[in-house]
């Protein structure tokens, strides 16, 4: 017995010696970590400004309530206290805990947008709570004048799947918000700030017992602001005009490539996506048959219709395949073997030369002349005008459209599955040609500046300008003369675009592209110059009908708004 007692005491003495002497540092650090809770401090994202410095996207503080699974203990007891003090139903707390739970050591979001009154009552009841914390969070707030949803983009909360797939590396953690589309995504490294850390003492029940006096907080650093080329006034005006419509409106500056207004309609309220969207709101948006999430400007593809005719014109003139004075008789239709191709004017345009074929948008003229053109040559010319190529705008994703060549047609239909008749459709911007409205903005810039075009951009252009099309000065002069007459000629299809402002010269081209799913899409592209200041306008209205009757008048309102000489006119930059 004596030996046994001595052995037990020896074991205990050794264990005490091991715990308090040999492993002192290890257990001291563990005790300290149990006593200290480190809380990250979110960094405010940088602001997004318009070209005049007006704030488009800002931050405002909101409070979020969390529960830590390892410390929360009796959830029902804690949630009842929270419900009693804040008025939030316990079913919502349990549902959020289940939806956002990741593991027992990470904070799980229970509720957001708590008021100061709710927080005050929680503070009074904190002795009855365990493992419940809250922290301030800088949430995005948007300029009430505009939406610009597809430009600005939205934020998304990083979830377990993103972490596992290593989509976001570095300092990102569960629950962080990250730019998921638009400028928020494109300029994520710039807008994102650097998080800080604050330290609290906690008791054995996980309740906060005050800040640590011997541990200084690490302050967060806000992200950098970005200044866009957008003009809030012009954006607001264009969004108003597109209410109730589906389509795209883009206003930009050919000399710089800066985009002044960018509307894709319908859109969505930007504050719907703060990274913390409810499942109900998300289901409502994605179930909308009007597809408000689709960025029609960058990712919608459409037949260009008659606005493509300048490409055909350039190919005809550059290869000397036609003389500008050569005439074709338009009777309203054209017979090609056993098929009849109609002109938009079923009564015909009579004798028509190249200029009138552009001014009055005569289809029959181009049916005749396209037969002198080889498909591969036409495709190569179209590529010089950026058709079928990305614009490289500073947005995270854009479609490049489609400009078919012989290889494409053979692959699509087989070697003998298509014939020369396919070119007749392409001559008027139909058939297999598809473009995005953003491409048409770049295309318009090329036409306005004789090919001297910087890249389209919303903040800053990507390096280098686009390669200038290999087109003679005389062809550029013909293009610009004809586009001017589209607006000023009494029979010009774009005459409804002119607001009749002294000194303002507008040139443009209408398009009405056939749509197998409904009414034709209405197109109008134009550029206007006054006193050395030039802007371009691209209008596309889905299922709108005639470009001259529907899209051109909307462009007139843009020119009127921008060039109207009133004292409040925005300063140039």
PyMOL commands that set and color helices and strands:
alter all, ss='L'
color gray80, all
select helices_A, chain A and resi 2-22+24-35+69-72+75-86+90-100+116-124+126-128+149-152+160-164+182-186+188-191+232-241+270-272+279-286+296-299+305-318+354-359+363-372+375-384+406-413+421-427+437-449+473-488+495-497+547-563
alter helices_A, ss='H'
color red, helices_A
select strands_A, chain A and resi 36-41+48-49+55-68+107-112+132-142+155-157+177-179+196-202+208-211+226-227+247-252+259-265+274-275+328-330+333-336+339-342+350-352+505-513+521-530+533-541
alter strands_A, ss='S'
color yellow, strands_A
deselect
rebuild
show_as cartoon
